[in-house]
Amino acid sequence: MDLKEIMAVNLRRKRHDLQMTQEELAERAGLSARYVGAIERGDVSASVTVLGQIAEALGVEPGDLVKKVARLTKS
């Protein structure tokens, strides 16, 4: 999984945890909802500036959005 995909997964997970729509996140971050959707799908790479805007809107550190999180598997 590349960094763009890691950010997409983390962003979507955090936004869902906060029960926030893409439109709400976009408004808080000063971005278009279409662009937020493209980031969440991994279609585009966010710049560090956009990463900062999104992190601030979600109330997290920017690094939290690009950390690879180990997945739990059932054995």
N, C-alpha and C positions, 0 to 999 in steps of 0.2 A: 504494500500500500504506500503510495507516495504522499508527500506532505499535503498536497491539495486535497486528497481523499481523506486524510486524517482530519484536516480542518473541517471538511464537510460533515463528517460523522460527529465530531465534537460539537460543532455549531448547532446542528440539528438536535442533538441530545440535550444540550443546555437550554436551547430555546423551548423545547417540549417540556423540560423540567420546570421551566418558569411559566408554562402555559401561555406562551406568547406566540402570536401569529407572525408570519414573515412580514406582513404589512406593518405590524407594531414595531418589530425590530428595525425594519427599514426606516421608519419615521424617527425612532430614537437615535439611530446611527447616522441619519442624514443621507441615506442611500435610497435607491429605488427598490421596490419589492422584487422586481424582475431580476435585478442584480443579486440580491440576497438569495433568491431561488437558484440562480446559476452557480453561486458559490456553494450552496448546500448540495447541489447535484454533482459538484466537482467539475463543472463545465469550464470554469474560469479560475484563475489564481488571483487571490486577493493581494493587493500591495500591503506593505507594512503599515501604511497610513490607514487603509481600510480595516486591516486586522485590529488596529488600535481603536478605531471607531466602533467596531462591532463588540470588542471586548468591553469597552466602557458601557455600551448600551446594555450588555448582559450582566455587568457588574462582576466581571472576572478579569484575571490577569491575561494579557495577550498570549503568554506562553502556554496557558491552560488550553487554548484552542488548537495548538499544534503539537501537544504531547501525545505520543502513542500510548494508548491505554491497553493493557493486556486484557484479552477477552477470557471470560470464564467458560470452561467447557465441561460438559457432563462426561463422567467416565463410567 
